[in-house]
Amino acid sequence: MTHEHTHHTPETHKPEPQARLPWYRTWTGLACLGAVAVGAVYLSLYHVTHVLDALPLVLLLLCPLMHVFLHGGHGHGGHGGGGDDADRPNKGGSP
């Protein structure tokens, strides 16, 4: 049985890059969330009629915003095929 021994020098052994924190776990993200919370409390206490008047518009604007921001993990980038699903893995269910 032979073992390969490699010598790690500082040039060849680089530390693993640290995983980035989500934006809401950074100090800037927490400050922004706090400002949004204070603004929401202010609007809900002193400008209820304005908030209720804008509610239908806000609901309509949420649809495209959710579509843009919540489809990030579906892998929709780079559609290169002719549209058939033969190369996609089957995630359970019938074929």
Accessible surface in RSA format (square Angstrom, percent):
REM  Atomic radii and reference values for relative SASA: ProtOr
REM  Chains: A
REM  Algorithm: Lee & Richards
REM  Probe-radius: 1.40
REM  Slices: 20
REM RES _ NUM      All-atoms   Total-Side   Main-Chain    Non-polar    All polar
REM                ABS   REL    ABS   REL    ABS   REL    ABS   REL    ABS   REL
RES MET A   1   209.24 108.4 126.51  83.7  82.73 197.0 120.93 102.8  88.31 117.0
RES THR A   2   130.83  93.1 105.96 107.4  24.87  59.3  80.36 107.9  50.47  76.3
RES HIS A   3   128.94  70.5 103.33  71.8  25.62  65.5  65.88  67.9  63.06  73.4
RES GLU A   4   164.62  94.5 131.52  99.5  33.11  78.8  53.78 104.0 110.84  90.5
RES HIS A   5   149.67  81.8 122.29  85.0  27.38  70.1  85.51  88.1  64.17  74.7
RES THR A   6    99.32  70.6  76.80  77.9  22.52  53.7  66.31  89.1  33.01  49.9
RES HIS A   7   161.72  88.4 140.24  97.5  21.47  54.9  95.57  98.5  66.15  77.0
RES HIS A   8   131.48  71.9  99.08  68.9  32.40  82.9  71.17  73.4  60.30  70.2
RES THR A   9    58.03  41.3  56.15  56.9   1.88   4.5  54.75  73.5   3.28   5.0
RES PRO A  10   118.35  86.3  95.23  86.8  23.12  84.1 103.78  85.7  14.57  90.6
RES GLU A  11   131.91  75.7 114.19  86.4  17.72  42.2  70.17 135.7  61.74  50.4
RES THR A  12   101.60  72.3  69.10  70.1  32.50  77.5  74.20  99.7  27.40  41.4
RES HIS A  13   113.55  62.1 103.94  72.2   9.62  24.6  70.59  72.8  42.96  50.0
RES LYS A  14   156.34  76.3 138.98  85.3  17.36  41.3  82.65  74.4  73.69  78.5
RES PRO A  15   117.61  85.7  99.74  90.9  17.87  65.0 106.50  87.9  11.11  69.1
RES GLU A  16   151.87  87.2 134.57 101.8  17.31  41.2  60.12 116.3  91.75  74.9
RES PRO A  17   122.87  89.5  95.66  87.2  27.20  98.9 106.38  87.8  16.48 102.4
RES GLN A  18   169.00  94.5 143.55 104.9  25.45  60.6  51.90 110.5 117.11  88.8
RES ALA A  19   100.04  92.0  66.15 102.1  33.90  77.1  76.15 107.2  23.89  63.3
RES ARG A  20   224.75  94.4 193.17  98.5  31.59  75.2  79.66 108.9 145.09  87.9
RES LEU A  21   107.15  59.7  89.68  64.2  17.46  43.9  89.93  63.2  17.22  46.3
RES PRO A  22    55.16  40.2  42.87  39.1  12.29  44.7  55.03  45.4   0.13   0.8
RES TRP A  23   159.11  63.8 150.38  72.8   8.73  20.5 131.91  70.3  27.20  44.1
RES TYR A  24   104.31  48.7 102.69  58.4   1.62   4.2  65.17  49.0  39.14  48.3
RES ARG A  25   147.88  62.1 129.20  65.9  18.68  44.5  20.74  28.3 127.15  77.1
RES THR A  26    50.62  36.0  46.27  46.9   4.35  10.4  45.93  61.7   4.69   7.1
RES TRP A  27   217.57  87.3 210.56 101.9   7.01  16.5 180.60  96.3  36.97  60.0
RES THR A  28   101.19  72.0  96.12  97.4   5.07  12.1  64.98  87.3  36.21  54.7
RES GLY A  29     4.19   5.2   0.00   N/A   4.19   5.2   3.58   9.8   0.60   1.4
RES LEU A  30    90.90  50.6  82.54  59.0   8.36  21.0  83.03  58.3   7.87  21.2
RES ALA A  31    68.17  62.7  49.48  76.4  18.68  42.5  61.77  87.0   6.40  17.0
RES CYS A  32    66.21  50.1  61.88  69.0   4.33  10.2  19.64  49.8  46.57  50.2
RES LEU A  33    77.45  43.1  72.86  52.1   4.58  11.5  73.27  51.5   4.17  11.2
RES GLY A  34    33.84  41.7   0.00   N/A  33.84  41.7  32.74  89.8   1.10   2.5
RES ALA A  35    68.01  62.5  50.69  78.2  17.31  39.4  57.86  81.5  10.15  26.9
RES VAL A  36   102.59  67.5  95.38  86.3   7.21  17.4 101.39  88.1   1.20   3.3
RES ALA A  37    53.92  49.6  47.18  72.8   6.73  15.3  53.58  75.5   0.33   0.9
RES VAL A  38   108.43  71.4 105.11  95.2   3.32   8.0 107.70  93.6   0.73   2.0
RES GLY A  39    29.31  36.1   0.00   N/A  29.31  36.1  29.11  79.9   0.21   0.5
RES ALA A  40    55.92  51.4  46.30  71.5   9.62  21.9  51.43  72.4   4.49  11.9
RES VAL A  41    84.94  55.9  84.15  76.2   0.79   1.9  84.90  73.8   0.04   0.1
RES TYR A  42   114.17  53.3 111.21  63.3   2.96   7.7  79.91  60.0  34.26  42.2
RES LEU A  43    82.71  46.1  82.71  59.2   0.00   0.0  82.71  58.1   0.00   0.0
RES SER A  44    64.83  54.8  51.68  69.0  13.16  30.3  43.60  92.8  21.23  29.7
RES LEU A  45   116.49  64.9  91.45  65.4  25.04  63.0  92.84  65.2  23.65  63.7
RES TYR A  46   152.87  71.4 124.34  70.7  28.53  74.2  85.07  63.9  67.80  83.6
RES HIS A  47    56.72  31.0  54.30  37.7   2.43   6.2  44.83  46.2  11.89  13.8
RES VAL A  48    70.71  46.5  67.02  60.7   3.69   8.9  67.50  58.6   3.22   8.7
RES THR A  49    94.18  67.0  91.86  93.1   2.32   5.5  75.48 101.4  18.70  28.3
RES HIS A  50   114.60  62.6 108.98  75.7   5.62  14.4  78.13  80.5  36.47  42.4
RES VAL A  51    57.56  37.9  52.61  47.6   4.95  11.9  56.39  49.0   1.17   3.2
RES LEU A  52   108.04  60.2  96.32  68.9  11.71  29.4  96.56  67.8  11.48  30.9
RES ASP A  53   113.71  79.6  88.04  87.6  25.67  60.7  30.69  72.2  83.02  82.8
RES ALA A  54    41.96  38.6  36.30  56.0   5.66  12.9  41.96  59.1   0.00   0.0
RES LEU A  55    80.80  45.0  80.43  57.5   0.37   0.9  80.80  56.7   0.00   0.0
RES PRO A  56    84.49  61.6  79.19  72.2   5.29  19.2  83.49  68.9   1.00   6.2
RES LEU A  57   107.22  59.7 104.12  74.5   3.11   7.8 105.79  74.3   1.44   3.9
RES VAL A  58    68.50  45.1  67.75  61.3   0.75   1.8  68.33  59.4   0.17   0.5
RES LEU A  59   101.99  56.8  97.43  69.7   4.56  11.5  97.71  68.6   4.29  11.5
RES LEU A  60   127.50  71.0 120.79  86.4   6.71  16.9 121.06  85.0   6.45  17.3
RES LEU A  61    96.23  53.6  96.10  68.7   0.13   0.3  96.10  67.5   0.13   0.4
RES LEU A  62    74.88  41.7  74.88  53.6   0.00   0.0  74.88  52.6   0.00   0.0
RES CYS A  63    76.02  57.5  68.56  76.5   7.46  17.5  26.67  67.6  49.35  53.2
RES PRO A  64    72.41  52.8  66.01  60.2   6.40  23.3  72.24  59.6   0.17   1.0
RES LEU A  65    89.86  50.0  89.11  63.7   0.75   1.9  89.86  63.1   0.00   0.0
RES MET A  66    97.85  50.7  94.41  62.5   3.44   8.2  69.18  58.8  28.67  38.0
RES HIS A  67   117.23  64.1 111.57  77.6   5.66  14.5  72.41  74.6  44.82  52.2
RES VAL A  68   102.53  67.5  80.21  72.6  22.32  53.8  85.79  74.5  16.75  45.4
RES PHE A  69   148.55  74.3 124.99  77.4  23.56  61.3 127.72  77.4  20.83  59.6
RES LEU A  70   123.81  69.0 104.64  74.9  19.16  48.2 107.36  75.4  16.45  44.3
RES HIS A  71    70.03  38.3  62.64  43.5   7.39  18.9  47.75  49.2  22.28  25.9
RES GLY A  72    69.06  85.2   0.00   N/A  69.06  85.2  41.20 113.1  27.85  62.4
RES GLY A  73    82.62 101.9   0.00   N/A  82.62 101.9  42.03 115.3  40.59  90.9
RES HIS A  74   116.22  63.5  86.60  60.2  29.62  75.8  54.86  56.5  61.36  71.4
RES GLY A  75    65.50  80.8   0.00   N/A  65.50  80.8  41.48 113.8  24.01  53.8
RES HIS A  76    99.17  54.2  88.25  61.3  10.92  27.9  73.01  75.2  26.16  30.4
RES GLY A  77    71.70  88.4   0.00   N/A  71.70  88.4  43.37 119.0  28.33  63.4
RES GLY A  78    80.70  99.5   0.00   N/A  80.70  99.5  42.79 117.4  37.91  84.9
RES HIS A  79   135.73  74.2  99.25  69.0  36.49  93.3  76.31  78.7  59.42  69.1
RES GLY A  80    76.95  94.9   0.00   N/A  76.95  94.9  38.66 106.1  38.29  85.8
RES GLY A  81    71.53  88.2   0.00   N/A  71.53  88.2  37.25 102.2  34.28  76.8
RES GLY A  82    87.76 108.2   0.00   N/A  87.76 108.2  43.65 119.8  44.12  98.8
RES GLY A  83    68.62  84.6   0.00   N/A  68.62  84.6  41.75 114.6  26.87  60.2
RES ASP A  84   102.95  72.1  84.94  84.5  18.01  42.6  44.90 105.7  58.05  57.9
RES ASP A  85    90.84  63.6  74.55  74.2  16.29  38.5  26.13  61.5  64.71  64.5
RES ALA A  86    92.85  85.4  51.60  79.6  41.25  93.8  64.25  90.5  28.60  75.8
RES ASP A  87   126.63  88.7  90.81  90.4  35.82  84.7  49.01 115.3  77.62  77.4
RES ARG A  88   150.63  63.2 133.91  68.3  16.71  39.8  44.12  60.3 106.50  64.5
RES PRO A  89   106.25  77.4  85.57  78.0  20.68  75.2  96.73  79.9   9.52  59.2
RES ASN A  90    95.21  65.7  59.59  57.6  35.62  85.8  39.06  94.0  56.15  54.3
RES LYS A  91   185.87  90.7 146.12  89.7  39.75  94.6 100.38  90.4  85.49  91.1
RES GLY A  92    55.53  68.5   0.00   N/A  55.53  68.5  38.33 105.2  17.21  38.5
RES GLY A  93    74.34  91.7   0.00   N/A  74.34  91.7  42.34 116.2  32.00  71.7
RES SER A  94   101.70  85.9  74.26  99.1  27.44  63.2  45.16  96.2  56.54  79.2
RES PRO A  95   163.93 119.5 101.98  93.0  61.95 225.2 125.27 103.4  38.67 240.3
END  Absolute sums over single chains surface
CHAIN  1 A     9729.4       7536.6       2192.8       6585.5       3143.9
END  Absolute sums over all chains
TOTAL          9729.4       7536.6       2192.8       6585.5       3143.9
